[in-house]
Amino acid sequence: MPPKKKAAAKKGKAAAKPAYLTDEEHCAPFGLFANDIVTTPLGISCTVLGVKYAGSVEDRENARVWVRYPNGREAPIENPAEYVFGNGYVRGDGNEMLRREAARVAEEARRVLAAKIKADREAAAKEAAIKAEEAAKEAKKKAKAEAKRLKEEAEAAAEAEAAAAGG
């Protein structure tokens, strides 16, 4: 079967745009910044990812703030800066962000501890296997020595019997 031909690379392909723009110049008009916590009108707390533009970056009217909901979905929200009262999007205070960071740090510490415990258990199991292998080798040496001793005793007894019978 002949080898497959590789697809030719397209020339002049533009570099991929960043998924979300998180710079202050892009986020400031919305009053939200990347990693802020926002409570939606339904009371769901979500994390701000950044700003996406429908067209070019200069087209500020088509910019949208994107958030990630607790279930992992990402979606745009209305511009909170356009509605002074009544739209229901509320930027979380510092306490919410501190709680989220504390929970993230605690989860990371739990993962590190779990990995350390797993590594310690693996090391202990490996050490126990090495000790068991050494014990088996030592038992094998003792068994060989005992077999050799019994063989020599049997040969000595056979020689003594032969000498007594012949003598």
C-alpha positions as CSV (number, residue, x, y, z in Angstrom):
1,M,0.0,0.0,0.0
2,P,1.5,3.3,-1.0
3,P,2.2,5.9,1.7
4,K,-0.4,8.6,2.1
5,K,0.4,12.1,0.9
6,K,0.6,14.7,3.6
7,A,-1.7,17.7,3.2
8,A,0.0,20.8,2.0
9,A,0.2,23.6,4.5
10,K,-1.9,26.6,3.6
11,K,0.1,29.7,2.9
12,G,-1.0,33.1,4.3
13,K,-3.1,31.6,7.1
14,A,-3.6,34.2,9.8
15,A,-2.6,33.5,13.3
16,A,-5.5,32.4,15.6
17,K,-7.1,35.2,17.6
18,P,-6.9,34.8,21.4
19,A,-10.0,33.3,22.8
20,Y,-10.7,36.1,25.3
21,L,-9.2,39.5,25.6
22,T,-8.4,40.1,29.3
23,D,-6.5,43.4,29.2
24,E,-7.8,46.3,31.2
25,E,-8.5,48.4,28.1
26,H,-10.9,45.8,26.8
27,C,-12.6,44.9,30.1
28,A,-12.8,48.3,31.8
29,P,-15.8,49.6,29.7
30,F,-17.9,46.8,31.1
31,G,-16.8,47.3,34.7
32,L,-15.7,43.7,35.0
33,F,-12.3,42.1,34.7
34,A,-11.0,38.6,34.1
35,N,-11.5,36.2,37.0
36,D,-14.1,38.5,38.7
37,I,-17.1,36.8,40.1
38,V,-20.5,37.9,38.8
39,T,-23.9,37.0,40.1
40,T,-26.5,36.7,37.3
41,P,-30.1,37.8,37.6
42,L,-31.0,34.2,38.4
43,G,-28.5,34.2,41.3
44,I,-25.9,32.0,39.7
45,S,-22.3,32.9,40.5
46,C,-20.0,32.7,37.4
47,T,-16.5,33.7,36.6
48,V,-15.6,36.4,34.0
49,L,-13.4,35.0,31.3
50,G,-12.8,38.1,29.3
51,V,-14.1,40.0,26.3
52,K,-14.8,38.8,22.7
53,Y,-15.5,40.9,19.7
54,A,-17.9,39.9,17.0
55,G,-15.7,41.5,14.3
56,S,-12.5,43.4,14.7
57,V,-11.2,44.8,18.0
58,E,-12.0,48.3,16.8
59,D,-15.7,47.4,16.7
60,R,-16.4,48.1,20.4
61,E,-20.2,48.0,19.9
62,N,-20.2,44.3,19.2
63,A,-18.0,43.4,22.2
64,R,-19.4,40.9,24.7
65,V,-18.3,39.8,28.2
66,W,-18.0,36.1,28.4
67,V,-18.4,34.1,31.6
68,R,-18.0,30.5,32.8
69,Y,-20.9,29.0,34.7
70,P,-20.3,26.5,37.5
71,N,-21.3,23.6,35.2
72,G,-18.4,24.6,32.9
73,R,-20.4,26.2,30.1
74,E,-19.2,29.5,28.7
75,A,-21.6,32.1,27.5
76,P,-21.8,35.9,26.8
77,I,-23.8,38.1,29.2
78,E,-25.4,41.5,28.6
79,N,-23.3,44.6,29.1
80,P,-23.6,45.4,32.8
81,A,-22.2,48.9,32.3
82,E,-25.2,49.8,30.1
83,Y,-27.7,49.1,32.8
84,V,-27.1,51.1,36.0
85,F,-30.1,49.6,37.8
86,G,-32.2,46.6,37.3
87,N,-30.3,44.3,35.0
88,G,-29.4,42.1,37.9
89,Y,-25.7,41.4,37.1
90,V,-23.8,42.1,40.3
91,R,-20.0,42.0,40.6
92,G,-18.9,39.9,43.5
93,D,-17.1,41.6,46.4
94,G,-13.6,40.6,47.5
95,N,-14.9,38.1,50.0
96,E,-16.3,35.8,47.3
97,M,-13.1,35.9,45.4
98,L,-11.1,35.2,48.5
99,R,-13.4,32.2,49.3
100,R,-13.0,30.9,45.8
101,E,-9.2,31.3,46.0
102,A,-9.1,29.6,49.4
103,A,-11.2,26.7,48.0
104,R,-8.9,26.4,45.0
105,V,-5.8,26.4,47.3
106,A,-7.3,23.9,49.6
107,E,-8.2,21.6,46.6
108,E,-4.7,21.9,45.3
109,A,-3.2,21.1,48.7
110,R,-5.5,18.1,48.9
111,R,-4.3,16.9,45.5
112,V,-0.7,17.4,46.5
113,L,-1.2,15.5,49.7
114,A,-3.0,12.7,47.9
115,A,-0.1,12.4,45.4
116,K,2.4,12.4,48.3
117,I,0.5,9.6,50.1
118,K,0.3,7.6,46.9
119,A,4.0,8.0,46.3
120,D,4.8,7.0,49.9
121,R,2.6,3.9,49.6
122,E,4.3,3.0,46.3
123,A,7.7,3.5,47.9
124,A,6.7,1.3,50.9
125,A,5.3,-1.4,48.6
126,K,8.5,-1.3,46.6
127,E,10.6,-1.6,49.7
128,A,8.5,-4.4,51.0
129,A,8.8,-6.2,47.7
130,I,12.6,-5.8,47.8
131,K,12.7,-7.1,51.4
132,A,10.5,-10.1,50.4
133,E,12.8,-10.9,47.5
134,E,15.9,-10.7,49.7
135,A,14.2,-13.0,52.3
136,A,13.3,-15.4,49.5
137,K,16.9,-15.5,48.3
138,E,18.1,-16.0,51.8
139,A,15.6,-18.8,52.4
140,K,16.8,-20.4,49.1
141,K,20.4,-20.2,50.2
142,K,19.5,-21.9,53.5
143,A,17.5,-24.6,51.8
144,K,20.5,-25.3,49.5
145,A,22.9,-25.4,52.4
146,E,20.5,-27.7,54.3
147,A,20.1,-30.0,51.3
148,K,23.9,-30.1,50.9
149,R,24.4,-31.0,54.6
150,L,21.8,-33.7,54.4
151,K,23.4,-35.1,51.2
152,E,26.8,-35.2,52.9
153,E,25.3,-36.9,56.0
154,A,23.7,-39.5,53.8
155,E,26.9,-40.1,51.9
156,A,28.8,-40.4,55.2
157,A,26.3,-42.8,56.5
158,A,26.4,-44.8,53.3
159,E,30.3,-44.9,53.5
160,A,30.1,-46.0,57.1
161,E,27.6,-48.7,56.3
162,A,29.8,-49.9,53.4
163,A,32.9,-49.9,55.7
164,A,31.0,-51.8,58.4
165,A,29.7,-54.3,55.9
166,G,33.0,-54.8,54.2
167,G,35.1,-54.7,57.3
